[in-house]
Each structure stands twice: as structure tokens, then as C-alpha cells.
Amino acid sequence: MKKTMLMATLLSLTSFAAVAGGDIEAGKVAVKKFDCASCHGDNYSTPKDPSYPKLAGQHADYIAQALKAYQRGGDVANGRANATMGPKAKELSNTDIQNIAAYLHSLPSELVLKK
């Protein structure tokens, strides 16, 4: 009985971790659906405008929090205002955000620290 309960607990924790971390393949589909490459570049490391961020390899938590901040908008605490990203982010579900963040994090990064 104890062994069965332990297994059930471990399986539920593993499932929760997988969901909380996002699904990379679903994220790959989502970035195409929401046309992220139109601004951030085909490989998400060569944005169409130098003021746009490189997303490939970025920390998943950062991407998720940034998307949630765009959803909140610039008029509230911890919100971000952007005429393009605000409406785009509002279309995303929490699952979309986690999946997109997981996918972008999984990509090879061209991010470089300046010395």
C-alpha cells in the first residue's frame, strides 16, 4: 500500500513538473501560430529591428514573465506597454506562454555577455 501511494505521488509530481515546465513541441507550434518570427526573426536570434530582443536561448522564466507583463499592460504594476506585444500576448493562454517559453529556451543561443 505504501509503495503504491509513493508511486502515485511521484507520478503526479512528475506530471506537474512536465506541465509547469512547458511542452517544447507545443511551443514550436505556438510560435508559428502567433507569428513570433515576423518580428524576432526566423531563428529567433535575428530580430527584424535591432531594438527587438533575441529570444532563442533566453531563460524560460524570463520569457514567461515578460509575456505575462505584456498581458497586464503598462498601466498596472509589473506590466509592460508595447503596441505590438500587448495585443499579441493577450491572445495567449497560460499554457501557450509556458510552451513558448520552453521552446524558445531550448533553441541555440546567440546571446553574448559584453565584457
Backbone hydrogen bonds in HBPLUS format (Angstrom, degrees):
<---DONOR---> <-ACCEPTOR-->    atom                        ^
c    i                          cat <-CA-CA->   ^        H-A-AA   ^      H-
h    n   atom  resd res      DA  || num        DHA   H-A  angle D-A-AA Bond
n    s   type  num  typ     dist DA aas  dist angle  dist       angle   num
A0005-MET N   A0001-MET O   3.00 MM   4  6.30 159.7  2.04 152.3 157.5     1
A0006-LEU N   A0002-LYS O   2.90 MM   4  6.07 155.8  1.96 146.6 153.7     2
A0007-MET N   A0003-LYS O   2.97 MM   4  6.18 160.0  2.01 145.8 151.0     3
A0008-ALA N   A0004-THR O   2.95 MM   4  6.17 160.2  1.99 148.1 153.6     4
A0009-THR N   A0005-MET O   2.93 MM   4  6.11 158.0  1.98 147.5 153.4     5
A0010-LEU N   A0006-LEU O   2.93 MM   4  6.17 164.2  1.95 152.9 157.0     6
A0011-LEU N   A0007-MET O   2.89 MM   4  6.06 161.0  1.92 152.1 157.4     7
A0012-SER N   A0008-ALA O   2.98 MM   4  6.15 157.5  2.04 145.8 151.7     8
A0013-LEU N   A0009-THR O   2.98 MM   4  6.20 156.2  2.03 149.5 156.1     9
A0014-THR N   A0010-LEU O   2.91 MM   4  6.08 155.7  1.97 146.9 153.8    10
A0015-SER N   A0011-LEU O   2.92 MM   4  6.11 160.3  1.96 148.5 153.6    11
A0016-PHE N   A0012-SER O   2.94 MM   4  6.11 158.9  1.98 144.9 150.7    12
A0017-ALA N   A0013-LEU O   2.93 MM   4  6.12 158.8  1.98 147.0 152.7    13
A0018-ALA N   A0014-THR O   3.02 MM   4  6.25 154.5  2.09 147.8 154.4    14
A0019-VAL N   A0015-SER O   3.06 MM   4  6.32 158.2  2.10 150.7 155.9    15
A0020-ALA N   A0016-PHE O   2.80 MM   4  5.94 169.5  1.81 157.5 161.0    16
A0021-GLY N   A0017-ALA O   2.97 MM   4  5.95 143.7  2.11 140.9 149.3    17
A0022-GLY N   A0019-VAL O   3.18 MM   3  5.33 148.5  2.28 103.6 112.6    18
A0027-GLY N   A0023-ASP O   2.88 MM   4  6.09 147.3  1.99 149.2 159.6    19
A0028-LYS N   A0024-ILE O   2.93 MM   4  6.25 144.9  2.05 147.5 156.9    20
A0029-VAL N   A0025-GLU O   3.24 MM   4  6.58 150.4  2.33 143.0 149.7    21
A0030-ALA N   A0026-ALA O   2.93 MM   4  6.16 154.6  1.99 143.6 151.4    22
A0031-VAL N   A0027-GLY O   2.94 MM   4  6.16 160.2  1.98 154.9 157.3    23
A0033-LYS N   A0029-VAL O   2.94 MM   4  6.22 160.1  1.98 150.6 156.9    24
A0034-PHE N   A0030-ALA O   2.90 MM   4  6.06 161.2  1.93 157.2 160.5    25
A0036-CYS N   A0031-VAL O   3.02 MM   5  5.33 159.1  2.07 152.2 158.2    26
A0035-ASP N   A0032-LYS O   3.14 MM   3  4.89 158.2  2.19  99.3 105.7    27
A0038-SER N   A0035-ASP O   3.22 MM   3  5.71 152.5  2.30 109.6 116.8    28
A0039-CYS N   A0036-CYS O   3.34 MM   3  6.13 158.2  2.39 118.2 122.3    29
A0040-HIS N   A0036-CYS O   3.06 MM   4  6.08 170.9  2.07 156.6 156.7    30
A0041-GLY N   A0037-ALA O   3.00 MM   4  4.51 137.6  2.19 122.9 121.3    31
A0048-LYS N   A0039-CYS O   2.82 MM   9  5.32 165.2  1.84 143.3 148.0    32
A0044-TYR N   A0041-GLY O   2.99 MM   3  4.81 155.3  2.05 102.5 110.1    33
A0055-LEU N   A0044-TYR O   2.76 MM  11  5.30 139.4  1.92 151.2 164.8    34
A0056-ALA N   A0044-TYR O   2.95 MM  12  5.14 165.5  1.97 131.2 131.5    35
A0052-TYR N   A0049-ASP O   2.96 MM   3  5.58 164.2  1.98 122.5 127.7    36
A0058-GLN N   A0055-LEU O   3.06 MM   3  5.42 163.9  2.09 130.6 132.7    37
A0057-GLY N   A0104-LEU O   2.79 MM  47  5.96 159.3  1.84 157.4 150.5    38
A0063-ILE N   A0059-HIS O   3.10 MM   4  6.47 163.4  2.13 156.8 160.8    39
A0064-ALA N   A0060-ALA O   2.94 MM   4  6.14 168.8  1.95 155.7 158.8    40
A0065-GLN N   A0061-ASP O   2.93 MM   4  6.07 163.7  1.96 148.2 152.9    41
A0066-ALA N   A0062-TYR O   2.86 MM   4  6.03 156.5  1.91 151.3 158.2    42
A0067-LEU N   A0063-ILE O   2.96 MM   4  6.18 163.2  1.99 153.9 157.8    43
A0068-LYS N   A0064-ALA O   3.02 MM   4  6.24 157.1  2.07 147.6 154.1    44
A0069-ALA N   A0065-GLN O   2.90 MM   4  6.07 147.6  2.00 142.6 151.7    45
A0070-TYR N   A0066-ALA O   2.96 MM   4  6.28 150.9  2.05 148.5 156.0    46
A0071-GLN N   A0067-LEU O   3.01 MM   4  6.31 146.3  2.13 140.8 150.3    47
A0072-ARG N   A0068-LYS O   3.06 MM   4  6.38 149.3  2.16 143.8 151.1    48
A0073-GLY N   A0069-ALA O   3.07 MM   4  6.31 143.8  2.21 142.7 152.4    49
A0080-ARG N   A0069-ALA O   2.95 MM  11  5.16 152.0  2.03 119.4 113.0    50
A0079-GLY N   A0076-VAL O   3.14 MM   3  5.37 138.6  2.32 137.3 130.2    51
A0086-GLY N   A0082-ASN O   2.94 MM   4  5.48 159.5  1.99 143.9 149.7    52
A0088-LYS N   A0084-THR O   3.45 MM   4  6.57 162.6  2.49 146.3 151.1    53
A0089-ALA N   A0085-MET O   2.78 MM   4  5.78 169.0  1.79 158.2 160.9    54
A0090-LYS N   A0086-GLY O   3.11 MM   4  6.29 149.2  2.21 148.0 156.4    55
A0091-GLU N   A0088-LYS O   3.15 MM   3  5.54 148.2  2.25 107.2 116.1    56
A0092-LEU N   A0089-ALA O   3.02 MM   3  5.36 154.8  2.08 111.1 118.8    57
A0097-ILE N   A0093-SER O   3.01 MM   4  6.32 161.5  2.05 151.9 156.1    58
A0098-GLN N   A0094-ASN O   3.03 MM   4  6.32 163.4  2.06 149.1 152.7    59
A0099-ASN N   A0095-THR O   2.91 MM   4  6.08 161.0  1.95 153.6 159.2    60
A0100-ILE N   A0096-ASP O   2.82 MM   4  5.96 166.3  1.83 158.1 161.8    61
A0101-ALA N   A0097-ILE O   2.94 MM   4  6.02 164.7  1.97 149.8 154.6    62
A0102-ALA N   A0098-GLN O   2.98 MM   4  6.12 155.9  2.04 142.0 148.5    63
A0103-TYR N   A0099-ASN O   2.95 MM   4  6.17 162.1  1.98 150.2 155.0    64
A0104-LEU N   A0100-ILE O   2.91 MM   4  6.09 179.2  1.91 161.2 161.5    65
A0105-HIS N   A0101-ALA O   3.01 MM   4  6.00 155.8  2.07 143.5 150.7    66
A0106-SER N   A0102-ALA O   3.12 MM   4  6.24 139.4  2.29 138.5 148.6    67
A0106-SER N   A0103-TYR O   2.99 MM   3  5.16 126.5  2.29  99.6 113.9    68
A0107-LEU N   A0104-LEU O   3.31 MM   3  5.48 154.9  2.37 103.4 110.5    69
